[in-house]
Amino acid sequence: MQHILKGMGPILKILELLLIFTTILADIEADSQEPNFDVPVVNVTATTGTTAILPCTINALGDRKVLWMDPRGKALTMEDRRVIFDQRISVERPYTRDWNLHIRGVKHSDSGEYMCQINTSPVKIKKVILYVSEPAKIIGQMSAGDQVVQEGEKVILWCNVTGIPPPRVTWFRKSIHNKNAAKEAIGNEGEVLIIHNITRYCDDVYECVASNDIEPADSREMKVTVEFQPEVELFTKRMSQSKGRETILDCKITANPHGFNIWRKEGKDIQASHKYGIQVFDEDAYSKTLSLRIGNIDDRDFGEYTCVAQNRHGMDQDKMLLFEHADRTRWTTTSTSTMSNSILWVMPPERPYSGIGNNQQRKINVFDGTMQNPTIIQPGSNSFSYDSAKSEASLRNQSKTISSASYHRVVQLTVCVVLFALMTR
C-alpha cells in the first residue's frame, strides 16, 4: 500500500498544482467582473440657468447599487430614484451603463465636487467637479446714473459688475449731437471712469460694457450734462443807419442752460412791439442768436444797446452803439448871365448787414448822378460792396467836367461881346 502511494506522489503533486491554478483563474475571473468606471475624474462647466449633466458610466455593475452624493456629502439619488426634495435633480440613463446626474436650472451655489459611488467593498467612487459660470451683469442700483455737472468739475462714473469668471469692463463714448456717429472706446478697462476738469465738449452719453466671454454681455448708459454760464458775443460794436430806415442788431449767446436773454437800451428791457421785433435763432447745441429789429428809426433810437444773458451759473453782457448815418453831399456852383446853379449829389447807400440768424442779405441801391436826373445802379447779385472812395472820385471827375464846360462857355461869350463892341464903333 505504501508502495502504491509512493508511486502516486507525482500525480498528487500535479493535482495540487491544478487546484491552485484553478483557484487563481477563479480569482482573476472574479476580479474581471468587479464594477469599474470608464473615466475616474471629470470636469463639467455649465452656465447659470442651463442644465448641467454630470456623467457616470459603469462597466459590469452586476447587482451593485449606484449612489450620487453632492459636494456637502448629502445623498441625492439611489440608483435611478431621487432621495431629496429638489426637483431639479434626476438620474438619466440614455444607455444601460449610464447613470448621469442632471441638474436643471443650475445655480452658482451648485458648484463643487460630486461623487458617483458603487457599494463595493471598499466603495468605488468617481468624482465629477462642476463649475458654474455666470454671464457678466451690471448691478444697476449700485452703479452711476445720469449726471449734471458744472464745467471744470471732476466727474466719476462707475459700473458695479458681477459674473464668473470676473468680467472685463470697457468704456465707450456716444455723441448726443450726432446720432449717426459711431461710438468710440475711451480709457483703460476698469469699473471706474474719471474725467478731470470736464468741459462742454465732454457733454455726451457714456456707456460701460461688461463681458466675460459668456453671452450675453451687459451694458449701461449714463448721460453727462455739462452746464456753464452764458457768453455773449457781438458781431460789431458800432453800427450806423439813417433815419426812417430799419436795422437789425444781433448777438450770439452761448450757454447751458439758456435762461434770461434780452436786449436793453439805457438800462430798460426792450419788449416786442410794432417798433421792435425780437427773434431767437438756434445755431448749435449751445448757441442762440438774439436778433432785435428796430423799425422806422428816429432820434430816440440812436444810442447804446446792451445784450444781456443770464442763467443759474452767472451772467454776461456786451454793448454796441447805434448812431446816425450822415449823408455825404458835394456841389459845384457856377454863375453866368444865362445859367442857373447846378448841383451834383450822391445819395448814400444803405450799408449791407451781415450776421447769423436771419440768413438774409439786403438789396442795396446806389444812387449817382445829378439831382435833376438820378441814375439807379442795381447790383448784379444779392451781395454788393459799396466803395465810398470810388464814388467820391467819380463825383470829383464829374465836377471837373462840368466846371471845364462852364469855363469854355464863359470864354466864348466874352469873345462874342468884344467882337460885337468893335463892329459897332
Backbone hydrogen bonds in HBPLUS format (Angstrom, degrees):
<---DONOR---> <-ACCEPTOR-->    atom                        ^
c    i                          cat <-CA-CA->   ^        H-A-AA   ^      H-
h    n   atom  resd res      DA  || num        DHA   H-A  angle D-A-AA Bond
n    s   type  num  typ     dist DA aas  dist angle  dist       angle   num
A0005-LEU N   A0001-MET O   2.99 MM   4  6.33 160.8  2.02 151.0 155.7     1
A0006-LYS N   A0002-GLN O   2.89 MM   4  6.11 158.0  1.94 149.8 155.8     2
A0007-GLY N   A0003-HIS O   3.17 MM   4  6.37 140.2  2.33 134.5 144.6     3
A0007-GLY N   A0004-ILE O   3.04 MM   3  5.08 122.9  2.38  93.2 108.2     4
A0008-MET N   A0004-ILE O   3.09 MM   4  6.47 131.5  2.34 141.0 154.0     5
A0008-MET N   A0005-LEU O   3.10 MM   3  5.11 131.8  2.34  94.8 107.8     6
A0009-GLY N   A0006-LYS O   3.43 MM   3  5.29 160.0  2.48  97.0 102.6     7
A0011-ILE N   A0008-MET O   2.99 MM   3  5.19 117.0  2.40 101.6 117.9     8
A0012-LEU N   A0008-MET O   2.93 MM   4  6.26 160.9  1.97 162.2 167.9     9
A0013-LYS N   A0009-GLY O   3.04 MM   4  6.31 156.4  2.10 151.2 157.9    10
A0014-ILE N   A0010-PRO O   3.07 MM   4  6.34 152.5  2.14 142.4 149.0    11
A0014-ILE N   A0011-ILE O   3.05 MM   3  5.10 114.5  2.50  94.4 110.0    12
A0015-LEU N   A0011-ILE O   2.93 MM   4  6.31 156.8  1.98 152.7 159.2    13
A0016-GLU N   A0012-LEU O   2.90 MM   4  6.15 159.3  1.94 152.0 157.4    14
A0017-LEU N   A0013-LYS O   3.03 MM   4  6.29 155.2  2.09 145.8 152.5    15
A0018-LEU N   A0014-ILE O   2.90 MM   4  6.20 151.9  1.98 147.5 155.8    16
A0019-LEU N   A0015-LEU O   2.94 MM   4  6.24 152.2  2.02 148.5 155.5    17
A0020-ILE N   A0016-GLU O   3.01 MM   4  6.30 161.5  2.05 148.7 153.4    18
A0021-PHE N   A0017-LEU O   2.92 MM   4  6.12 159.4  1.96 147.9 153.9    19
A0022-THR N   A0018-LEU O   2.88 MM   4  6.08 153.4  1.95 146.1 153.3    20
A0023-THR N   A0019-LEU O   2.95 MM   4  6.21 156.1  2.01 148.9 155.1    21
A0024-ILE N   A0020-ILE O   3.01 MM   4  6.31 156.5  2.07 147.9 154.3    22
A0025-LEU N   A0021-PHE O   2.95 MM   4  6.25 158.7  2.00 147.8 153.5    23
A0026-ALA N   A0022-THR O   2.96 MM   4  6.20 151.5  2.04 145.3 153.0    24
A0027-ASP N   A0023-THR O   2.91 MM   4  6.24 158.9  1.96 149.0 154.8    25
A0028-ILE N   A0024-ILE O   2.91 MM   4  6.21 157.7  1.96 150.7 157.0    26
A0029-GLU N   A0025-LEU O   2.88 MM   4  6.09 158.2  1.93 146.2 152.4    27
A0030-ALA N   A0026-ALA O   2.75 MM   4  5.97 154.6  1.81 147.8 155.8    28
A0031-ASP N   A0027-ASP O   2.85 MM   4  6.09 156.8  1.90 147.8 154.0    29
A0032-SER N   A0028-ILE O   2.93 MM   4  6.16 151.2  2.01 144.8 152.8    30
A0033-GLN N   A0030-ALA O   3.19 MM   3  5.33 147.3  2.30 101.5 110.8    31
A0034-GLU N   A0031-ASP O   3.13 MM   3  5.39 169.2  2.15 113.1 115.9    32
A0036-ASN N   A0059-ASN O   3.02 MM  23  5.26 147.6  2.12 139.5 147.7    33
A0059-ASN N   A0036-ASN O   2.75 MM  23  5.26 172.4  1.75 164.5 166.1    34
A0038-ASP N   A0057-THR O   3.27 MM  19  6.00 152.0  2.35 154.1 155.6    35
A0127-LYS N   A0040-PRO O   3.18 MM  87  6.57 135.4  2.39 159.4 166.2    36
A0042-VAL N   A0127-LYS O   3.07 MM  85  6.59 148.5  2.18 147.0 156.8    37
A0129-ILE N   A0042-VAL O   2.85 MM  87  6.32 154.0  1.92 160.8 165.4    38
A0044-VAL N   A0129-ILE O   2.79 MM  85  6.07 168.0  1.80 168.2 168.4    39
A0131-TYR N   A0044-VAL O   2.73 MM  87  6.09 161.7  1.76 161.9 168.3    40
A0046-ALA N   A0131-TYR O   2.86 MM  85  6.32 157.3  1.91 162.7 170.2    41
A0133-SER N   A0046-ALA O   2.77 MM  87  6.14 155.4  1.83 154.9 161.8    42
A0050-THR N   A0047-THR O   3.03 MM   3  5.78 160.0  2.07 147.4 149.8    43
A0048-THR N   A0133-SER O   2.95 MM  85  6.21 153.0  2.02 171.3 175.5    44
A0049-GLY N   A0106-VAL O   2.87 MM  57  5.21 163.2  1.90 147.1 151.2    45
A0106-VAL N   A0050-THR O   2.88 MM  56  5.77 168.2  1.90 168.8 164.8    46
A0052-ALA N   A0103-ILE O   2.85 MM  51  5.11 157.7  1.90 149.0 146.1    47
A0103-ILE N   A0052-ALA O   2.88 MM  51  5.11 158.4  1.93 151.7 157.7    48
A0054-LEU N   A0101-LEU O   2.81 MM  47  5.01 176.2  1.81 158.4 159.2    49
A0101-LEU N   A0054-LEU O   2.90 MM  47  5.01 155.8  1.96 151.5 150.3    50
A0099-TRP N   A0056-CYS O   2.74 MM  43  5.17 150.4  1.82 157.5 167.7    51
A0058-ILE N   A0097-ARG O   2.92 MM  39  5.29 162.1  1.96 147.9 148.3    52
A0064-ARG N   A0061-LEU O   3.17 MM   3  5.66 161.6  2.21 129.7 133.7    53
A0119-ASN N   A0065-LYS O   3.26 MM  54  5.71 154.8  2.33 144.5 151.5    54
A0079-GLU N   A0066-VAL O   2.70 MM  13  4.86 171.1  1.71 167.0 163.8    55
A0067-LEU N   A0117-GLN O   2.92 MM  50  5.03 155.9  1.98 139.8 145.7    56
A0117-GLN N   A0067-LEU O   2.73 MM  50  5.03 174.9  1.73 158.6 160.5    57
A0068-TRP N   A0077-THR O   3.25 MM   9  5.30 159.4  2.29 132.5 137.9    58
A0076-LEU N   A0068-TRP O   2.78 MM   8  5.44 174.5  1.79 153.4 152.7    59
A0069-MET N   A0115-MET O   2.90 MM  46  5.15 153.3  1.98 146.5 154.7    60
A0115-MET N   A0069-MET O   3.10 MM  46  5.15 161.3  2.13 140.6 145.1    61
A0070-ASP N   A0074-LYS O   2.85 MM   4  5.36 160.8  1.89 147.3 152.1    62
A0073-GLY N   A0070-ASP O   2.93 MM   3  5.38 161.8  1.96 124.5 125.7    63
A0083-VAL N   A0076-LEU O   2.82 MM   7  5.53 178.2  1.82 144.0 144.6    64
A0078-MET N   A0081-ARG O   2.87 MM   3  5.35 151.4  1.95 151.3 160.2    65
A0081-ARG N   A0078-MET O   3.00 MM   3  5.35 166.0  2.02 129.4 133.0    66
A0089-ILE N   A0086-ASP O   3.23 MM   3  6.02 169.9  2.24 120.6 123.6    67
A0104-ARG N   A0088-ARG O   3.10 MM  16  4.94 165.7  2.13 129.4 132.4    68
A0090-SER N   A0102-HIS O   3.15 MM  12  5.31 140.7  2.31 144.9 150.1    69
A0102-HIS N   A0090-SER O   2.80 MM  12  5.31 175.2  1.80 163.8 165.3    70
A0092-GLU N   A0100-ASN O   2.81 MM   8  5.27 155.4  1.87 152.0 157.9    71
A0100-ASN N   A0092-GLU O   3.08 MM   8  5.27 135.1  2.29 168.7 158.1    72
A0098-ASP N   A0095-TYR O   3.03 MM   3  5.28 153.3  2.10 109.1 117.5    73
A0110-ASP N   A0107-LYS O   2.92 MM   3  5.38 157.4  1.98 112.2 119.7    74
A0111-SER N   A0108-HIS O   3.13 MM   3  5.70 167.2  2.15 117.5 120.8    75
A0112-GLY N   A0130-LEU O   3.02 MM  18  5.28 161.1  2.05 139.4 144.3    76
A0130-LEU N   A0112-GLY O   2.74 MM  18  5.28 171.1  1.75 164.3 161.7    77
A0114-TYR N   A0128-VAL O   2.78 MM  14  5.12 169.1  1.79 156.0 152.4    78
A0128-VAL N   A0114-TYR O   2.84 MM  14  5.12 165.5  1.86 147.3 149.8    79
A0116-CYS N   A0126-LYS O   2.79 MM  10  5.03 166.6  1.81 153.9 157.5    80
A0126-LYS N   A0116-CYS O   2.81 MM  10  5.03 150.9  1.90 141.9 151.7    81
A0118-ILE N   A0124-LYS O   2.84 MM   6  5.16 150.0  1.93 149.1 155.9    82
A0120-THR N   A0118-ILE O   2.69 MM   2  5.60 144.1  1.81 103.1  93.8    83
A0124-LYS N   A0118-ILE O   3.16 MM   6  5.16 153.6  2.24 144.2 148.6    84
A0134-GLU N   A0164-ILE O   2.87 MM  30  4.72 141.1  2.02 119.6 132.3    85
A0164-ILE N   A0134-GLU O   2.99 MM  30  4.72 152.9  2.07 119.8 128.3    86
A0137-LYS N   A0162-THR O   2.87 MM  25  5.32 151.6  1.95 152.2 153.8    87
A0162-THR N   A0137-LYS O   2.81 MM  25  5.32 151.8  1.89 151.5 161.2    88
A0139-ILE N   A0160-ASN O   2.73 MM  21  5.55 168.2  1.75 170.0 174.3    89
A0142-MET N   A0139-ILE O   3.10 MM   3  5.50 149.4  2.20 109.7 119.1    90
A0143-SER N   A0140-GLY O   3.12 MM   3  5.20 162.5  2.15 115.3 114.2    91
A0144-ALA N   A0158-TRP O   2.95 MM  14  5.40 170.0  1.96 148.6 151.7    92
A0147-GLN N   A0223-LYS O   2.88 MM  76  6.33 158.0  1.93 156.0 162.8    93
A0225-THR N   A0147-GLN O   2.86 MM  78  6.26 166.0  1.88 160.2 164.4    94
A0149-VAL N   A0225-THR O   2.87 MM  76  6.24 162.3  1.90 169.0 175.1    95
A0227-GLU N   A0149-VAL O   2.83 MM  78  6.18 163.6  1.86 157.2 162.6    96
A0153-GLU N   A0150-GLN O   3.08 MM   3  5.88 158.0  2.13 149.9 151.1    97
A0151-GLU N   A0227-GLU O   2.91 MM  76  5.94 154.9  1.97 172.6 167.2    98
A0152-GLY N   A0198-ILE O   2.69 MM  46  5.01 161.8  1.72 154.1 159.9    99
A0198-ILE N   A0153-GLU O   2.94 MM  45  5.73 163.2  1.97 164.4 158.8   100
A0155-VAL N   A0195-ILE O   2.87 MM  40  5.05 167.0  1.89 149.3 152.5   101
A0195-ILE N   A0155-VAL O   2.81 MM  40  5.05 165.2  1.83 152.0 157.0   102
A0157-LEU N   A0193-LEU O   2.78 MM  36  5.05 175.0  1.79 160.6 162.3   103
A0193-LEU N   A0157-LEU O   2.70 MM  36  5.05 167.6  1.71 152.9 156.5   104
A0159-CYS N   A0191-GLU O   2.86 MM  32  5.22 151.3  1.95 148.2 157.6   105
A0168-ARG N   A0211-SER O   2.79 MM  43  5.41 171.3  1.80 149.3 147.1   106
A0211-SER N   A0168-ARG O   2.97 MM  43  5.41 154.5  2.04 148.6 156.8   107
A0190-GLY N   A0169-VAL O   2.99 MM  21  5.22 152.7  2.07 139.0 146.5   108
A0170-THR N   A0209-VAL O   2.94 MM  39  5.25 161.7  1.97 147.0 151.3   109
A0209-VAL N   A0170-THR O   2.83 MM  39  5.25 160.3  1.87 154.7 161.5   110
A0186-ILE N   A0171-TRP O   3.03 MM  15  5.70 164.4  2.05 137.5 139.8   111
A0172-PHE N   A0207-GLU O   2.78 MM  35  5.06 150.6  1.86 150.3 158.8   112
A0207-GLU N   A0172-PHE O   2.87 MM  35  5.06 166.3  1.88 142.2 146.2   113
A0173-ARG N   A0184-GLU O   2.79 MM  11  5.33 151.5  1.87 147.0 156.3   114
A0184-GLU N   A0173-ARG O   3.04 MM  11  5.33 157.6  2.09 145.7 148.5   115
A0174-LYS N   A0205-VAL O   2.75 MM  31  5.11 172.0  1.75 165.0 165.8   116
A0205-VAL N   A0174-LYS O   3.04 MM  31  5.11 167.9  2.05 165.9 162.0   117
A0181-ALA N   A0178-ASN O   3.18 MM   3  5.55 160.4  2.22 110.5 116.5   118
A0202-CYS N   A0199-THR O   3.00 MM   3  5.58 165.6  2.02 117.8 121.9   119
A0203-ASP N   A0200-ARG O   3.23 MM   3  5.39 155.4  2.30 111.0 111.8   120
A0224-VAL N   A0204-ASP O   2.97 MM  20  5.70 177.2  1.97 167.5 167.4   121
A0206-TYR N   A0222-MET O   2.77 MM  16  5.16 178.1  1.77 151.2 150.8   122
A0222-MET N   A0206-TYR O   2.68 MM  16  5.16 153.2  1.74 155.0 164.4   123
A0208-CYS N   A0220-ARG O   2.95 MM  12  5.49 157.2  2.00 157.3 161.0   124
A0220-ARG N   A0208-CYS O   2.99 MM  12  5.49 143.9  2.12 148.9 159.3   125
A0210-ALA N   A0218-ASP O   2.75 MM   8  5.28 164.1  1.78 159.8 165.1   126
A0218-ASP N   A0210-ALA O   3.04 MM   8  5.28 161.5  2.08 153.3 157.2   127
A0228-PHE N   A0256-ASN O   2.84 MM  28  5.44 146.2  1.95 141.1 152.0   128
A0256-ASN N   A0228-PHE O   3.41 MM  28  5.44 166.9  2.43 148.3 144.8   129
A0231-GLU N   A0254-THR O   2.78 MM  23  5.10 133.5  2.00 138.4 153.3   130
A0254-THR N   A0231-GLU O   2.94 MM  23  5.10 166.2  1.96 146.3 150.6   131
A0233-GLU N   A0252-LYS O   2.83 MM  19  5.05 150.6  1.92 150.6 158.4   132
A0252-LYS N   A0233-GLU O   2.81 MM  19  5.05 166.4  1.82 160.5 158.1   133
A0321-LEU N   A0237-LYS O   2.81 MM  84  6.16 159.7  1.85 143.2 145.8   134
A0239-MET N   A0321-LEU O   2.85 MM  82  6.24 150.4  1.94 166.8 172.0   135
A0323-PHE N   A0239-MET O   2.95 MM  84  6.43 156.3  2.00 153.2 161.0   136
A0241-GLN N   A0323-PHE O   3.07 MM  82  6.57 144.2  2.21 154.6 165.6   137
A0325-HIS N   A0241-GLN O   2.87 MM  84  4.71 148.0  1.98 111.9 113.9   138
A0245-ARG N   A0242-SER O   3.33 MM   3  5.84 159.1  2.38 125.9 130.0   139
A0244-GLY N   A0297-ILE O   2.73 MM  53  4.89 168.2  1.75 139.5 143.1   140
A0297-ILE N   A0245-ARG O   2.80 MM  52  5.58 170.8  1.81 162.1 163.8   141
A0247-THR N   A0294-ILE O   3.00 MM  47  5.47 150.2  2.09 146.8 155.6   142
A0294-ILE N   A0247-THR O   2.85 MM  47  5.47 168.8  1.87 165.8 169.7   143
A0249-LEU N   A0292-LEU O   2.78 MM  43  5.06 163.5  1.81 150.3 153.0   144
A0292-LEU N   A0249-LEU O   2.77 MM  43  5.06 165.2  1.79 155.2 160.3   145
A0251-CYS N   A0290-LEU O   3.15 MM  39  5.44 142.0  2.30 133.9 145.2   146
A0290-LEU N   A0251-CYS O   2.88 MM  39  5.44 158.6  1.92 167.3 166.1   147
A0253-ILE N   A0288-LYS O   2.77 MM  35  5.33 172.1  1.77 167.7 170.3   148
A0288-LYS N   A0253-ILE O   2.90 MM  35  5.33 152.9  1.98 145.2 153.7   149
A0255-ALA N   A0286-TYR O   3.20 MM  31  5.61 164.6  2.23 141.3 140.0   150
A0260-PHE N   A0310-GLN O   2.73 MM  50  5.04 145.4  1.84 156.6 161.5   151
A0310-GLN N   A0260-PHE O   2.83 MM  50  5.04 137.3  2.01 135.9 148.9   152
A0262-ILE N   A0308-VAL O   2.92 MM  46  5.39 159.6  1.96 153.4 158.8   153
A0308-VAL N   A0262-ILE O   2.84 MM  46  5.39 176.2  1.85 171.5 172.5   154
A0270-ILE N   A0263-TRP O   2.95 MM   7  5.73 158.9  1.99 166.0 159.1   155
A0264-ARG N   A0306-THR O   2.72 MM  42  4.99 151.0  1.80 146.9 156.2   156
A0306-THR N   A0264-ARG O   2.76 MM  42  4.99 164.5  1.79 148.4 152.6   157
A0265-LYS N   A0268-LYS O   2.96 MM   3  5.36 154.6  2.03 147.6 151.0   158
A0268-LYS N   A0265-LYS O   3.07 MM   3  5.36 166.3  2.09 112.6 116.8   159
A0273-SER N   A0276-TYR O   2.78 MM   3  5.00 171.0  1.78 144.2 147.2   160
A0295-GLY N   A0275-LYS O   3.17 MM  20  5.54 168.3  2.19 159.5 162.6   161
A0277-GLY N   A0293-ARG O   2.90 MM  16  4.82 159.6  1.95 138.5 144.9   162
A0293-ARG N   A0277-GLY O   2.74 MM  16  4.82 170.8  1.75 151.4 154.7   163
A0279-GLN N   A0291-SER O   3.00 MM  12  5.16 160.2  2.04 144.6 150.6   164
A0291-SER N   A0279-GLN O   2.82 MM  12  5.16 171.9  1.83 164.7 165.1   165
A0281-PHE N   A0289-THR O   2.96 MM   8  5.05 158.3  2.01 140.4 147.5   166
A0289-THR N   A0281-PHE O   2.78 MM   8  5.05 158.2  1.82 146.5 154.2   167
A0283-GLU N   A0287-SER O   2.95 MM   4  5.32 168.6  1.96 142.0 141.2   168
A0284-ASP N   A0287-SER O   3.43 MM   3  5.26 161.1  2.47 127.8 130.2   169
A0301-ASP N   A0298-ASP O   2.98 MM   3  5.58 153.0  2.06 116.9 125.0   170
A0302-PHE N   A0299-ASP O   3.38 MM   3  5.74 154.7  2.45 106.9 113.3   171
A0303-GLY N   A0322-LEU O   2.83 MM  19  5.31 152.2  1.90 145.8 155.3   172
A0322-LEU N   A0303-GLY O   2.85 MM  19  5.31 175.6  1.85 158.9 158.9   173
A0305-TYR N   A0320-MET O   2.84 MM  15  5.43 166.7  1.86 165.6 169.5   174
A0320-MET N   A0305-TYR O   2.87 MM  15  5.43 155.1  1.93 154.6 162.4   175
A0307-CYS N   A0318-ASP O   2.91 MM  11  5.55 162.9  1.93 169.4 170.0   176
A0318-ASP N   A0307-CYS O   3.14 MM  11  5.55 145.0  2.27 142.1 152.6   177
A0309-ALA N   A0316-ASP O   2.98 MM   7  5.54 162.0  2.01 174.3 174.0   178
A0316-ASP N   A0309-ALA O   2.96 MM   7  5.54 161.1  2.00 160.4 164.9   179
A0311-ASN N   A0314-GLY O   2.99 MM   3  5.64 165.1  2.01 168.2 173.0   180
A0314-GLY N   A0311-ASN O   3.24 MM   3  5.64 158.8  2.29 112.7 118.4   181
A0377-ILE N   A0366-VAL O   3.31 MM  11  5.61 166.5  2.33 154.1 157.6   182
A0368-ASP N   A0375-THR O   3.37 MM   7  5.69 167.5  2.39 154.9 158.5   183
A0375-THR N   A0368-ASP O   3.18 MM   7  5.69 156.4  2.23 137.0 144.2   184
A0373-ASN N   A0370-THR O   3.23 MM   3  5.36 130.0  2.49  97.4 109.7   185
A0391-SER N   A0387-ASP O   3.20 MM   4  6.50 156.4  2.26 147.5 154.3   186
A0392-GLU N   A0388-SER O   2.99 MM   4  6.22 158.0  2.04 149.0 154.1   187
A0393-ALA N   A0389-ALA O   2.98 MM   4  6.23 155.4  2.04 146.7 153.7   188
A0394-SER N   A0390-LYS O   2.89 MM   4  6.14 158.1  1.93 149.5 155.2   189
A0395-LEU N   A0391-SER O   2.95 MM   4  6.19 153.0  2.03 144.8 152.5   190
A0396-ARG N   A0392-GLU O   2.93 MM   4  6.23 154.4  2.00 148.4 154.7   191
A0397-ASN N   A0393-ALA O   3.01 MM   4  6.30 158.2  2.06 150.6 156.0   192
A0398-GLN N   A0394-SER O   3.00 MM   4  6.27 160.0  2.04 149.7 154.9   193
A0399-SER N   A0395-LEU O   2.93 MM   4  6.16 153.6  2.00 146.3 154.2   194
A0400-LYS N   A0396-ARG O   2.90 MM   4  6.18 156.9  1.96 150.0 155.8   195
A0401-THR N   A0397-ASN O   2.96 MM   4  6.22 155.2  2.02 147.2 154.1   196
A0402-ILE N   A0398-GLN O   3.01 MM   4  6.29 164.1  2.03 153.0 156.0   197
A0403-SER N   A0399-SER O   2.90 MM   4  6.07 161.6  1.94 150.2 156.1   198
A0404-SER N   A0400-LYS O   2.91 MM   4  6.06 157.5  1.96 148.6 154.2   199
A0405-ALA N   A0401-THR O   3.09 MM   4  6.34 156.3  2.15 145.6 151.7   200
A0406-SER N   A0402-ILE O   2.99 MM   4  6.22 160.0  2.03 151.6 156.9   201
A0407-TYR N   A0403-SER O   3.04 MM   4  6.24 153.1  2.11 146.0 153.1   202
A0408-HIS N   A0404-SER O   3.12 MM   4  6.44 160.9  2.15 150.7 154.4   203
A0409-ARG N   A0405-ALA O   3.11 MM   4  6.38 157.4  2.17 148.7 154.7   204
A0410-VAL N   A0406-SER O   3.05 MM   4  6.32 156.1  2.11 149.7 155.7   205
A0411-VAL N   A0407-TYR O   3.03 MM   4  6.35 157.6  2.08 151.2 157.2   206
A0412-GLN N   A0408-HIS O   2.96 MM   4  6.20 165.1  1.98 151.8 155.7   207
A0413-LEU N   A0409-ARG O   2.98 MM   4  6.18 159.7  2.02 149.0 154.5   208
A0414-THR N   A0410-VAL O   2.97 MM   4  6.18 154.1  2.04 146.6 153.5   209
A0415-VAL N   A0411-VAL O   3.01 MM   4  6.31 161.4  2.04 155.0 159.3   210
A0416-CYS N   A0412-GLN O   3.12 MM   4  6.35 159.8  2.17 148.8 154.0   211
A0417-VAL N   A0413-LEU O   3.07 MM   4  6.32 154.1  2.14 145.8 152.6   212
A0418-VAL N   A0414-THR O   3.03 MM   4  6.34 158.2  2.08 152.3 157.6   213
A0419-LEU N   A0415-VAL O   3.05 MM   4  6.26 168.3  2.06 156.5 158.7   214
A0420-PHE N   A0416-CYS O   3.00 MM   4  6.13 156.2  2.06 145.8 152.5   215
A0421-ALA N   A0417-VAL O   3.08 MM   4  6.29 149.6  2.18 142.9 150.5   216
A0422-LEU N   A0418-VAL O   3.11 MM   4  6.41 151.4  2.20 148.7 156.1   217
A0423-MET N   A0419-LEU O   3.10 MM   4  6.31 151.9  2.19 147.1 154.1   218
A0424-THR N   A0420-PHE O   3.30 MM   4  6.43 138.5  2.48 140.2 149.2   219
